[in-house]
Amino acid sequence: MEASILDLRKNMKKVMSALERNERVTLTRRRRKMAVIVPAGEKQARKIKATDLAAFGMWADREDMQDVSAYVRELRKPRSF
């Protein structure tokens, strides 16, 4: 089923009925797909590991971030004017 945000607001009963029939509901906004609501019984998407992401380790060679705790403490220090 495909429903706009307005349909979701005004026809929630139809959307809930579709979910009870184990249908996926695609939410659209200005005819563009925004989200998919899946029934609760459907299997969840696989969990992504941080190491699988392209950005993982991109700052590994930075000298100023060797001690992460010290770096974060430095960032959180209050400003001095």
N, CA, C and O atoms as a Maestro MAE file, in Angstrom:
{
 s_m_m2io_version
 :::
 2.0.0
}

f_m_ct {
 s_m_title
 :::
 protein
 m_atom[324] {
  # First column is atom index #
  i_m_mmod_type
  r_m_x_coord
  r_m_y_coord
  r_m_z_coord
  i_m_residue_number
  s_m_chain_name
  s_m_pdb_residue_name
  s_m_pdb_atom_name
  i_m_atomic_number
  :::
  1 25 0.854 -1.173 0.000 1 A "MET " " N  " 7
  2 3 0.000 0.000 0.000 1 A "MET " " CA " 6
  3 2 0.893 1.226 0.000 1 A "MET " " C  " 6
  4 15 1.963 1.231 0.609 1 A "MET " " O  " 8
  5 25 0.453 2.243 -0.674 2 A "GLU " " N  " 7
  6 3 1.157 3.524 -0.678 2 A "GLU " " CA " 6
  7 2 0.214 4.577 -0.117 2 A "GLU " " C  " 6
  8 15 -0.952 4.651 -0.507 2 A "GLU " " O  " 8
  9 25 0.720 5.384 0.793 3 A "ALA " " N  " 7
  10 3 -0.113 6.400 1.435 3 A "ALA " " CA " 6
  11 2 0.695 7.676 1.605 3 A "ALA " " C  " 6
  12 15 1.885 7.642 1.918 3 A "ALA " " O  " 8
  13 25 0.032 8.785 1.395 4 A "SER " " N  " 7
  14 3 0.699 10.065 1.635 4 A "SER " " CA " 6
  15 2 0.612 10.383 3.124 4 A "SER " " C  " 6
  16 15 -0.097 9.716 3.877 4 A "SER " " O  " 8
  17 25 1.333 11.397 3.526 5 A "ILE " " N  " 7
  18 3 1.283 11.822 4.923 5 A "ILE " " CA " 6
  19 2 -0.143 12.242 5.273 5 A "ILE " " C  " 6
  20 15 -0.616 11.981 6.379 5 A "ILE " " O  " 8
  21 25 -0.817 12.882 4.346 6 A "LEU " " N  " 7
  22 3 -2.205 13.293 4.570 6 A "LEU " " CA " 6
  23 2 -3.105 12.067 4.743 6 A "LEU " " C  " 6
  24 15 -3.969 12.047 5.620 6 A "LEU " " O  " 8
  25 25 -2.898 11.036 3.897 7 A "ASP " " N  " 7
  26 3 -3.666 9.789 4.046 7 A "ASP " " CA " 6
  27 2 -3.438 9.180 5.422 7 A "ASP " " C  " 6
  28 15 -4.366 8.673 6.052 7 A "ASP " " O  " 8
  29 25 -2.213 9.233 5.870 8 A "LEU " " N  " 7
  30 3 -1.893 8.671 7.178 8 A "LEU " " CA " 6
  31 2 -2.662 9.393 8.270 8 A "LEU " " C  " 6
  32 15 -3.156 8.766 9.207 8 A "LEU " " O  " 8
  33 25 -2.764 10.695 8.153 9 A "ARG " " N  " 7
  34 3 -3.488 11.473 9.158 9 A "ARG " " CA " 6
  35 2 -4.989 11.252 9.090 9 A "ARG " " C  " 6
  36 15 -5.645 11.110 10.122 9 A "ARG " " O  " 8
  37 25 -5.539 11.221 7.876 10 A "LYS " " N  " 7
  38 3 -6.992 11.173 7.728 10 A "LYS " " CA " 6
  39 2 -7.558 9.759 7.633 10 A "LYS " " C  " 6
  40 15 -8.727 9.545 7.955 10 A "LYS " " O  " 8
  41 25 -6.759 8.801 7.202 11 A "ASN " " N  " 7
  42 3 -7.252 7.434 6.996 11 A "ASN " " CA " 6
  43 2 -6.398 6.414 7.740 11 A "ASN " " C  " 6
  44 15 -6.010 5.391 7.176 11 A "ASN " " O  " 8
  45 25 -6.113 6.688 8.976 12 A "MET " " N  " 7
  46 3 -5.276 5.790 9.767 12 A "MET " " CA " 6
  47 2 -5.869 4.387 9.834 12 A "MET " " C  " 6
  48 15 -5.129 3.404 9.880 12 A "MET " " O  " 8
  49 25 -7.189 4.285 9.840 13 A "LYS " " N  " 7
  50 3 -7.846 2.981 9.915 13 A "LYS " " CA " 6
  51 2 -7.459 2.109 8.720 13 A "LYS " " C  " 6
  52 15 -7.198 0.918 8.886 13 A "LYS " " O  " 8
  53 25 -7.420 2.693 7.513 14 A "LYS " " N  " 7
  54 3 -7.041 1.933 6.317 14 A "LYS " " CA " 6
  55 2 -5.582 1.492 6.388 14 A "LYS " " C  " 6
  56 15 -5.239 0.374 6.004 14 A "LYS " " O  " 8
  57 25 -4.745 2.371 6.877 15 A "VAL " " N  " 7
  58 3 -3.323 2.041 7.003 15 A "VAL " " CA " 6
  59 2 -3.140 0.904 8.006 15 A "VAL " " C  " 6
  60 15 -2.386 -0.035 7.752 15 A "VAL " " O  " 8
  61 25 -3.819 0.986 9.129 16 A "MET " " N  " 7
  62 3 -3.723 -0.066 10.142 16 A "MET " " CA " 6
  63 2 -4.276 -1.389 9.617 16 A "MET " " C  " 6
  64 15 -3.740 -2.453 9.928 16 A "MET " " O  " 8
  65 25 -5.341 -1.330 8.826 17 A "SER " " N  " 7
  66 3 -5.899 -2.550 8.228 17 A "SER " " CA " 6
  67 2 -4.888 -3.199 7.292 17 A "SER " " C  " 6
  68 15 -4.737 -4.421 7.281 17 A "SER " " O  " 8
  69 25 -4.202 -2.383 6.513 18 A "ALA " " N  " 7
  70 3 -3.177 -2.912 5.608 18 A "ALA " " CA " 6
  71 2 -2.056 -3.581 6.400 18 A "ALA " " C  " 6
  72 15 -1.568 -4.642 6.009 18 A "ALA " " O  " 8
  73 25 -1.652 -2.975 7.497 19 A "LEU " " N  " 7
  74 3 -0.609 -3.575 8.329 19 A "LEU " " CA " 6
  75 2 -1.082 -4.882 8.957 19 A "LEU " " C  " 6
  76 15 -0.301 -5.824 9.091 19 A "LEU " " O  " 8
  77 25 -2.357 -4.944 9.342 20 A "GLU " " N  " 7
  78 3 -2.911 -6.186 9.896 20 A "GLU " " CA " 6
  79 2 -2.928 -7.302 8.857 20 A "GLU " " C  " 6
  80 15 -2.865 -8.480 9.207 20 A "GLU " " O  " 8
  81 25 -3.014 -6.930 7.572 21 A "ARG " " N  " 7
  82 3 -2.966 -7.916 6.485 21 A "ARG " " CA " 6
  83 2 -1.518 -8.228 6.091 21 A "ARG " " C  " 6
  84 15 -1.265 -8.860 5.066 21 A "ARG " " O  " 8
  85 25 -0.582 -7.779 6.914 22 A "ASN " " N  " 7
  86 3 0.860 -7.975 6.686 22 A "ASN " " CA " 6
  87 2 1.355 -7.305 5.413 22 A "ASN " " C  " 6
  88 15 2.262 -7.813 4.754 22 A "ASN " " O  " 8
  89 25 0.771 -6.177 5.070 23 A "GLU " " N  " 7
  90 3 1.233 -5.393 3.930 23 A "GLU " " CA " 6
  91 2 2.202 -4.331 4.427 23 A "GLU " " C  " 6
  92 15 2.074 -3.822 5.540 23 A "GLU " " O  " 8
  93 25 3.152 -4.014 3.600 24 A "ARG " " N  " 7
  94 3 4.031 -2.883 3.889 24 A "ARG " " CA " 6
  95 2 3.326 -1.617 3.434 24 A "ARG " " C  " 6
  96 15 2.605 -1.627 2.436 24 A "ARG " " O  " 8
  97 25 3.532 -0.535 4.158 25 A "VAL " " N  " 7
  98 3 2.933 0.748 3.796 25 A "VAL " " CA " 6
  99 2 4.067 1.717 3.487 25 A "VAL " " C  " 6
  100 15 4.913 1.991 4.338 25 A "VAL " " O  " 8
  101 25 4.076 2.229 2.265 26 A "THR " " N  " 7
  102 3 5.079 3.199 1.861 26 A "THR " " CA " 6
  103 2 4.504 4.592 2.034 26 A "THR " " C  " 6
  104 15 3.464 4.917 1.461 26 A "THR " " O  " 8
  105 25 5.181 5.415 2.828 27 A "LEU " " N  " 7
  106 3 4.725 6.787 3.047 27 A "LEU " " CA " 6
  107 2 5.378 7.709 2.032 27 A "LEU " " C  " 6
  108 15 6.583 7.645 1.790 27 A "LEU " " O  " 8
  109 25 4.555 8.567 1.444 28 A "THR " " N  " 7
  110 3 5.067 9.504 0.449 28 A "THR " " CA " 6
  111 2 4.781 10.935 0.882 28 A "THR " " C  " 6
  112 15 3.842 11.215 1.627 28 A "THR " " O  " 8
  113 25 5.611 11.808 0.394 29 A "ARG " " N  " 7
  114 3 5.419 13.241 0.620 29 A "ARG " " CA " 6
  115 2 5.717 13.920 -0.705 29 A "ARG " " C  " 6
  116 15 6.832 13.851 -1.221 29 A "ARG " " O  " 8
  117 25 4.716 14.565 -1.234 30 A "ARG " " N  " 7
  118 3 4.825 15.187 -2.560 30 A "ARG " " CA " 6
  119 2 5.284 14.170 -3.603 30 A "ARG " " C  " 6
  120 15 6.146 14.449 -4.437 30 A "ARG " " O  " 8
  121 25 4.687 12.994 -3.531 31 A "ARG " " N  " 7
  122 3 4.902 11.872 -4.453 31 A "ARG " " CA " 6
  123 2 6.300 11.256 -4.367 31 A "ARG " " C  " 6
  124 15 6.660 10.426 -5.202 31 A "ARG " " O  " 8
  125 25 7.082 11.650 -3.377 32 A "ARG " " N  " 7
  126 3 8.409 11.058 -3.185 32 A "ARG " " CA " 6
  127 2 8.350 10.100 -2.001 32 A "ARG " " C  " 6
  128 15 7.776 10.427 -0.963 32 A "ARG " " O  " 8
  129 25 8.937 8.933 -2.153 33 A "LYS " " N  " 7
  130 3 8.945 7.959 -1.066 33 A "LYS " " CA " 6
  131 2 9.782 8.495 0.090 33 A "LYS " " C  " 6
  132 15 10.922 8.923 -0.091 33 A "LYS " " O  " 8
  133 25 9.190 8.461 1.280 34 A "MET " " N  " 7
  134 3 9.875 8.981 2.459 34 A "MET " " CA " 6
  135 2 10.213 7.879 3.464 34 A "MET " " C  " 6
  136 15 11.271 7.918 4.091 34 A "MET " " O  " 8
  137 25 9.324 6.898 3.619 35 A "ALA " " N  " 7
  138 3 9.533 5.856 4.624 35 A "ALA " " CA " 6
  139 2 8.681 4.644 4.294 35 A "ALA " " C  " 6
  140 15 7.758 4.710 3.482 35 A "ALA " " O  " 8
  141 25 9.012 3.539 4.941 36 A "VAL " " N  " 7
  142 3 8.234 2.316 4.800 36 A "VAL " " CA " 6
  143 2 7.884 1.828 6.199 36 A "VAL " " C  " 6
  144 15 8.760 1.678 7.051 36 A "VAL " " O  " 8
  145 25 6.601 1.582 6.428 37 A "ILE " " N  " 7
  146 3 6.147 1.004 7.689 37 A "ILE " " CA " 6
  147 2 5.935 -0.481 7.435 37 A "ILE " " C  " 6
  148 15 5.203 -0.866 6.522 37 A "ILE " " O  " 8
  149 25 6.577 -1.309 8.242 38 A "VAL " " N  " 7
  150 3 6.455 -2.757 8.072 38 A "VAL " " CA " 6
  151 2 5.683 -3.341 9.246 38 A "VAL " " C  " 6
  152 15 5.753 -2.809 10.354 38 A "VAL " " O  " 8
  153 25 4.954 -4.420 9.022 39 A "PRO " " N  " 7
  154 3 4.229 -5.058 10.125 39 A "PRO " " CA " 6
  155 2 5.201 -5.528 11.210 39 A "PRO " " C  " 6
  156 15 6.347 -5.868 10.919 39 A "PRO " " O  " 8
  157 25 4.739 -5.544 12.450 40 A "ALA " " N  " 7
  158 3 5.597 -5.893 13.582 40 A "ALA " " CA " 6
  159 2 6.137 -7.312 13.487 40 A "ALA " " C  " 6
  160 15 7.242 -7.575 13.961 40 A "ALA " " O  " 8
  161 25 5.402 -8.217 12.898 41 A "GLY " " N  " 7
  162 3 5.841 -9.603 12.808 41 A "GLY " " CA " 6
  163 2 6.901 -9.851 11.756 41 A "GLY " " C  " 6
  164 15 7.520 -10.915 11.743 41 A "GLY " " O  " 8
  165 25 7.122 -8.892 10.874 42 A "GLU " " N  " 7
  166 3 8.083 -9.074 9.793 42 A "GLU " " CA " 6
  167 2 9.501 -9.001 10.336 42 A "GLU " " C  " 6
  168 15 9.780 -8.258 11.278 42 A "GLU " " O  " 8
  169 25 10.389 -9.774 9.737 43 A "LYS " " N  " 7
  170 3 11.775 -9.786 10.194 43 A "LYS " " CA " 6
  171 2 12.387 -8.397 10.056 43 A "LYS " " C  " 6
  172 15 12.102 -7.661 9.111 43 A "LYS " " O  " 8
  173 25 13.220 -8.067 11.004 44 A "GLN " " N  " 7
  174 3 13.914 -6.786 10.979 44 A "GLN " " CA " 6
  175 2 15.056 -6.843 9.971 44 A "GLN " " C  " 6
  176 15 15.567 -7.916 9.649 44 A "GLN " " O  " 8
  177 25 15.440 -5.686 9.486 45 A "ALA " " N  " 7
  178 3 16.580 -5.603 8.581 45 A "ALA " " CA " 6
  179 2 17.839 -6.005 9.346 45 A "ALA " " C  " 6
  180 15 17.905 -5.865 10.567 45 A "ALA " " O  " 8
  181 25 18.818 -6.496 8.627 46 A "ARG " " N  " 7
  182 3 20.034 -6.924 9.318 46 A "ARG " " CA " 6
  183 2 20.721 -5.721 9.946 46 A "ARG " " C  " 6
  184 15 20.664 -4.607 9.425 46 A "ARG " " O  " 8
  185 25 21.361 -5.969 11.057 47 A "LYS " " N  " 7
  186 3 22.059 -4.897 11.745 47 A "LYS " " CA " 6
  187 2 23.383 -4.649 11.048 47 A "LYS " " C  " 6
  188 15 24.080 -5.587 10.663 47 A "LYS " " O  " 8
  189 25 23.719 -3.394 10.891 48 A "ILE " " N  " 7
  190 3 24.953 -3.016 10.221 48 A "ILE " " CA " 6
  191 2 26.035 -2.798 11.270 48 A "ILE " " C  " 6
  192 15 25.813 -2.121 12.274 48 A "ILE " " O  " 8
  193 25 27.192 -3.370 11.035 49 A "LYS " " N  " 7
  194 3 28.323 -3.171 11.931 49 A "LYS " " CA " 6
  195 2 29.006 -1.852 11.576 49 A "LYS " " C  " 6
  196 15 29.024 -1.451 10.412 49 A "LYS " " O  " 8
  197 25 29.556 -1.194 12.563 50 A "ALA " " N  " 7
  198 3 30.258 0.067 12.320 50 A "ALA " " CA " 6
  199 2 31.431 -0.141 11.370 50 A "ALA " " C  " 6
  200 15 31.744 0.741 10.570 50 A "ALA " " O  " 8
  201 25 32.072 -1.281 11.448 51 A "THR " " N  " 7
  202 3 33.229 -1.539 10.588 51 A "THR " " CA " 6
  203 2 32.840 -1.691 9.121 51 A "THR " " C  " 6
  204 15 33.701 -1.600 8.245 51 A "THR " " O  " 8
  205 25 31.559 -1.922 8.840 52 A "ASP " " N  " 7
  206 3 31.096 -2.044 7.455 52 A "ASP " " CA " 6
  207 2 30.867 -0.690 6.788 52 A "ASP " " C  " 6
  208 15 30.749 -0.611 5.566 52 A "ASP " " O  " 8
  209 25 30.803 0.367 7.585 53 A "LEU " " N  " 7
  210 3 30.532 1.691 7.036 53 A "LEU " " CA " 6
  211 2 31.784 2.282 6.398 53 A "LEU " " C  " 6
  212 15 32.898 2.062 6.873 53 A "LEU " " O  " 8
  213 25 31.589 3.026 5.327 54 A "ALA " " N  " 7
  214 3 32.716 3.606 4.600 54 A "ALA " " CA " 6
  215 2 33.504 4.595 5.455 54 A "ALA " " C  " 6
  216 15 34.714 4.734 5.277 54 A "ALA " " O  " 8
  217 25 32.841 5.280 6.373 55 A "ALA " " N  " 7
  218 3 33.507 6.301 7.177 55 A "ALA " " CA " 6
  219 2 34.301 5.715 8.347 55 A "ALA " " C  " 6
  220 15 35.057 6.438 8.996 55 A "ALA " " O  " 8
  221 25 34.143 4.436 8.622 56 A "PHE " " N  " 7
  222 3 34.825 3.836 9.772 56 A "PHE " " CA " 6
  223 2 36.337 3.903 9.584 56 A "PHE " " C  " 6
  224 15 36.869 3.445 8.573 56 A "PHE " " O  " 8
  225 25 37.016 4.474 10.564 57 A "GLY " " N  " 7
  226 3 38.474 4.541 10.546 57 A "GLY " " CA " 6
  227 2 39.058 5.638 9.689 57 A "GLY " " C  " 6
  228 15 40.267 5.655 9.456 57 A "GLY " " O  " 8
  229 25 38.233 6.558 9.212 58 A "MET " " N  " 7
  230 3 38.765 7.582 8.307 58 A "MET " " CA " 6
  231 2 39.704 8.560 9.007 58 A "MET " " C  " 6
  232 15 40.480 9.246 8.342 58 A "MET " " O  " 8
  233 25 39.648 8.637 10.335 59 A "TRP " " N  " 7
  234 3 40.558 9.518 11.064 59 A "TRP " " CA " 6
  235 2 41.594 8.717 11.842 59 A "TRP " " C  " 6
  236 15 42.219 9.257 12.756 59 A "TRP " " O  " 8
  237 25 41.788 7.481 11.516 60 A "ALA " " N  " 7
  238 3 42.703 6.622 12.260 60 A "ALA " " CA " 6
  239 2 44.141 7.123 12.218 60 A "ALA " " C  " 6
  240 15 44.904 6.874 13.151 60 A "ALA " " O  " 8
  241 25 44.521 7.817 11.166 61 A "ASP " " N  " 7
  242 3 45.908 8.276 11.036 61 A "ASP " " CA " 6
  243 2 46.133 9.689 11.568 61 A "ASP " " C  " 6
  244 15 47.234 10.222 11.432 61 A "ASP " " O  " 8
  245 25 45.124 10.306 12.168 62 A "ARG " " N  " 7
  246 3 45.298 11.659 12.715 62 A "ARG " " CA " 6
  247 2 46.053 11.598 14.032 62 A "ARG " " C  " 6
  248 15 45.676 10.861 14.943 62 A "ARG " " O  " 8
  249 25 47.117 12.375 14.123 63 A "GLU " " N  " 7
  250 3 47.963 12.381 15.315 63 A "GLU " " CA " 6
  251 2 47.241 12.964 16.524 63 A "GLU " " C  " 6
  252 15 47.446 12.500 17.646 63 A "GLU " " O  " 8
  253 25 46.394 13.982 16.310 64 A "ASP " " N  " 7
  254 3 45.735 14.645 17.437 64 A "ASP " " CA " 6
  255 2 44.613 13.806 18.044 64 A "ASP " " C  " 6
  256 15 44.070 14.179 19.083 64 A "ASP " " O  " 8
  257 25 44.259 12.702 17.431 65 A "MET " " N  " 7
  258 3 43.167 11.869 17.939 65 A "MET " " CA " 6
  259 2 43.635 10.496 18.406 65 A "MET " " C  " 6
  260 15 42.834 9.562 18.452 65 A "MET " " O  " 8
  261 25 44.884 10.353 18.745 66 A "GLN " " N  " 7
  262 3 45.373 9.061 19.221 66 A "GLN " " CA " 6
  263 2 44.747 8.691 20.561 66 A "GLN " " C  " 6
  264 15 44.411 7.531 20.795 66 A "GLN " " O  " 8
  265 25 44.590 9.687 21.444 67 A "ASP " " N  " 7
  266 3 43.908 9.468 22.720 67 A "ASP " " CA " 6
  267 2 42.528 10.111 22.603 67 A "ASP " " C  " 6
  268 15 42.394 11.325 22.758 67 A "ASP " " O  " 8
  269 25 41.517 9.314 22.332 68 A "VAL " " N  " 7
  270 3 40.176 9.821 22.065 68 A "VAL " " CA " 6
  271 2 39.603 10.555 23.269 68 A "VAL " " C  " 6
  272 15 38.989 11.611 23.115 68 A "VAL " " O  " 8
  273 25 39.795 10.015 24.453 69 A "SER " " N  " 7
  274 3 39.260 10.656 25.665 69 A "SER " " CA " 6
  275 2 39.835 12.051 25.851 69 A "SER " " C  " 6
  276 15 39.101 12.987 26.168 69 A "SER " " O  " 8
  277 25 41.131 12.197 25.659 70 A "ALA " " N  " 7
  278 3 41.767 13.511 25.802 70 A "ALA " " CA " 6
  279 2 41.259 14.469 24.727 70 A "ALA " " C  " 6
  280 15 41.041 15.650 25.001 70 A "ALA " " O  " 8
  281 25 41.073 13.977 23.532 71 A "TYR " " N  " 7
  282 3 40.585 14.824 22.443 71 A "TYR " " CA " 6
  283 2 39.176 15.339 22.746 71 A "TYR " " C  " 6
  284 15 38.888 16.518 22.542 71 A "TYR " " O  " 8
  285 25 38.309 14.465 23.227 72 A "VAL " " N  " 7
  286 3 36.937 14.865 23.549 72 A "VAL " " CA " 6
  287 2 36.928 15.836 24.723 72 A "VAL " " C  " 6
  288 15 36.165 16.803 24.716 72 A "VAL " " O  " 8
  289 25 37.765 15.594 25.734 73 A "ARG " " N  " 7
  290 3 37.857 16.533 26.861 73 A "ARG " " CA " 6
  291 2 38.272 17.915 26.375 73 A "ARG " " C  " 6
  292 15 37.749 18.929 26.838 73 A "ARG " " O  " 8
  293 25 39.208 17.949 25.445 74 A "GLU " " N  " 7
  294 3 39.673 19.226 24.888 74 A "GLU " " CA " 6
  295 2 38.540 19.936 24.146 74 A "GLU " " C  " 6
  296 15 38.397 21.154 24.250 74 A "GLU " " O  " 8
  297 25 37.744 19.187 23.407 75 A "LEU " " N  " 7
  298 3 36.618 19.781 22.682 75 A "LEU " " CA " 6
  299 2 35.555 20.327 23.627 75 A "LEU " " C  " 6
  300 15 34.914 21.333 23.324 75 A "LEU " " O  " 8
  301 25 35.367 19.681 24.755 76 A "ARG " " N  " 7
  302 3 34.305 20.061 25.684 76 A "ARG " " CA " 6
  303 2 34.708 21.142 26.670 76 A "ARG " " C  " 6
  304 15 33.887 21.580 27.476 76 A "ARG " " O  " 8
  305 25 35.943 21.573 26.620 77 A "LYS " " N  " 7
  306 3 36.372 22.640 27.525 77 A "LYS " " CA " 6
  307 2 35.568 23.900 27.243 77 A "LYS " " C  " 6
  308 15 35.238 24.181 26.090 77 A "LYS " " O  " 8
  309 25 35.249 24.662 28.288 78 A "PRO " " N  " 7
  310 3 34.541 25.923 28.050 78 A "PRO " " CA " 6
  311 2 35.444 26.903 27.310 78 A "PRO " " C  " 6
  312 15 36.668 26.853 27.421 78 A "PRO " " O  " 8
  313 25 34.822 27.777 26.567 79 A "ARG " " N  " 7
  314 3 35.582 28.780 25.814 79 A "ARG " " CA " 6
  315 2 36.176 29.812 26.757 79 A "ARG " " C  " 6
  316 15 35.583 30.161 27.778 79 A "ARG " " O  " 8
  317 25 37.341 30.287 26.403 80 A "SER " " N  " 7
  318 3 37.929 31.389 27.175 80 A "SER " " CA " 6
  319 2 38.035 32.594 26.243 80 A "SER " " C  " 6
  320 15 38.576 32.499 25.141 80 A "SER " " O  " 8
  321 25 37.512 33.718 26.700 81 A "PHE " " N  " 7
  322 3 37.473 34.919 25.856 81 A "PHE " " CA " 6
  323 2 38.544 35.882 26.230 81 A "PHE " " C  " 6
  324 15 38.657 36.947 25.622 81 A "PHE " " O  " 8
  :::
 }
 m_bond[323] {
  # First column is bond index #
  i_m_from
  i_m_to
  i_m_order
  :::
  1 1 2 1
  2 2 3 1
  3 3 4 2
  4 3 5 1
  5 5 6 1
  6 6 7 1
  7 7 8 2
  8 7 9 1
  9 9 10 1
  10 10 11 1
  11 11 12 2
  12 11 13 1
  13 13 14 1
  14 14 15 1
  15 15 16 2
  16 15 17 1
  17 17 18 1
  18 18 19 1
  19 19 20 2
  20 19 21 1
  21 21 22 1
  22 22 23 1
  23 23 24 2
  24 23 25 1
  25 25 26 1
  26 26 27 1
  27 27 28 2
  28 27 29 1
  29 29 30 1
  30 30 31 1
  31 31 32 2
  32 31 33 1
  33 33 34 1
  34 34 35 1
  35 35 36 2
  36 35 37 1
  37 37 38 1
  38 38 39 1
  39 39 40 2
  40 39 41 1
  41 41 42 1
  42 42 43 1
  43 43 44 2
  44 43 45 1
  45 45 46 1
  46 46 47 1
  47 47 48 2
  48 47 49 1
  49 49 50 1
  50 50 51 1
  51 51 52 2
  52 51 53 1
  53 53 54 1
  54 54 55 1
  55 55 56 2
  56 55 57 1
  57 57 58 1
  58 58 59 1
  59 59 60 2
  60 59 61 1
  61 61 62 1
  62 62 63 1
  63 63 64 2
  64 63 65 1
  65 65 66 1
  66 66 67 1
  67 67 68 2
  68 67 69 1
  69 69 70 1
  70 70 71 1
  71 71 72 2
  72 71 73 1
  73 73 74 1
  74 74 75 1
  75 75 76 2
  76 75 77 1
  77 77 78 1
  78 78 79 1
  79 79 80 2
  80 79 81 1
  81 81 82 1
  82 82 83 1
  83 83 84 2
  84 83 85 1
  85 85 86 1
  86 86 87 1
  87 87 88 2
  88 87 89 1
  89 89 90 1
  90 90 91 1
  91 91 92 2
  92 91 93 1
  93 93 94 1
  94 94 95 1
  95 95 96 2
  96 95 97 1
  97 97 98 1
  98 98 99 1
  99 99 100 2
  100 99 101 1
  101 101 102 1
  102 102 103 1
  103 103 104 2
  104 103 105 1
  105 105 106 1
  106 106 107 1
  107 107 108 2
  108 107 109 1
  109 109 110 1
  110 110 111 1
  111 111 112 2
  112 111 113 1
  113 113 114 1
  114 114 115 1
  115 115 116 2
  116 115 117 1
  117 117 118 1
  118 118 119 1
  119 119 120 2
  120 119 121 1
  121 121 122 1
  122 122 123 1
  123 123 124 2
  124 123 125 1
  125 125 126 1
  126 126 127 1
  127 127 128 2
  128 127 129 1
  129 129 130 1
  130 130 131 1
  131 131 132 2
  132 131 133 1
  133 133 134 1
  134 134 135 1
  135 135 136 2
  136 135 137 1
  137 137 138 1
  138 138 139 1
  139 139 140 2
  140 139 141 1
  141 141 142 1
  142 142 143 1
  143 143 144 2
  144 143 145 1
  145 145 146 1
  146 146 147 1
  147 147 148 2
  148 147 149 1
  149 149 150 1
  150 150 151 1
  151 151 152 2
  152 151 153 1
  153 153 154 1
  154 154 155 1
  155 155 156 2
  156 155 157 1
  157 157 158 1
  158 158 159 1
  159 159 160 2
  160 159 161 1
  161 161 162 1
  162 162 163 1
  163 163 164 2
  164 163 165 1
  165 165 166 1
  166 166 167 1
  167 167 168 2
  168 167 169 1
  169 169 170 1
  170 170 171 1
  171 171 172 2
  172 171 173 1
  173 173 174 1
  174 174 175 1
  175 175 176 2
  176 175 177 1
  177 177 178 1
  178 178 179 1
  179 179 180 2
  180 179 181 1
  181 181 182 1
  182 182 183 1
  183 183 184 2
  184 183 185 1
  185 185 186 1
  186 186 187 1
  187 187 188 2
  188 187 189 1
  189 189 190 1
  190 190 191 1
  191 191 192 2
  192 191 193 1
  193 193 194 1
  194 194 195 1
  195 195 196 2
  196 195 197 1
  197 197 198 1
  198 198 199 1
  199 199 200 2
  200 199 201 1
  201 201 202 1
  202 202 203 1
  203 203 204 2
  204 203 205 1
  205 205 206 1
  206 206 207 1
  207 207 208 2
  208 207 209 1
  209 209 210 1
  210 210 211 1
  211 211 212 2
  212 211 213 1
  213 213 214 1
  214 214 215 1
  215 215 216 2
  216 215 217 1
  217 217 218 1
  218 218 219 1
  219 219 220 2
  220 219 221 1
  221 221 222 1
  222 222 223 1
  223 223 224 2
  224 223 225 1
  225 225 226 1
  226 226 227 1
  227 227 228 2
  228 227 229 1
  229 229 230 1
  230 230 231 1
  231 231 232 2
  232 231 233 1
  233 233 234 1
  234 234 235 1
  235 235 236 2
  236 235 237 1
  237 237 238 1
  238 238 239 1
  239 239 240 2
  240 239 241 1
  241 241 242 1
  242 242 243 1
  243 243 244 2
  244 243 245 1
  245 245 246 1
  246 246 247 1
  247 247 248 2
  248 247 249 1
  249 249 250 1
  250 250 251 1
  251 251 252 2
  252 251 253 1
  253 253 254 1
  254 254 255 1
  255 255 256 2
  256 255 257 1
  257 257 258 1
  258 258 259 1
  259 259 260 2
  260 259 261 1
  261 261 262 1
  262 262 263 1
  263 263 264 2
  264 263 265 1
  265 265 266 1
  266 266 267 1
  267 267 268 2
  268 267 269 1
  269 269 270 1
  270 270 271 1
  271 271 272 2
  272 271 273 1
  273 273 274 1
  274 274 275 1
  275 275 276 2
  276 275 277 1
  277 277 278 1
  278 278 279 1
  279 279 280 2
  280 279 281 1
  281 281 282 1
  282 282 283 1
  283 283 284 2
  284 283 285 1
  285 285 286 1
  286 286 287 1
  287 287 288 2
  288 287 289 1
  289 289 290 1
  290 290 291 1
  291 291 292 2
  292 291 293 1
  293 293 294 1
  294 294 295 1
  295 295 296 2
  296 295 297 1
  297 297 298 1
  298 298 299 1
  299 299 300 2
  300 299 301 1
  301 301 302 1
  302 302 303 1
  303 303 304 2
  304 303 305 1
  305 305 306 1
  306 306 307 1
  307 307 308 2
  308 307 309 1
  309 309 310 1
  310 310 311 1
  311 311 312 2
  312 311 313 1
  313 313 314 1
  314 314 315 1
  315 315 316 2
  316 315 317 1
  317 317 318 1
  318 318 319 1
  319 319 320 2
  320 319 321 1
  321 321 322 1
  322 322 323 1
  323 323 324 2
  :::
 }
}
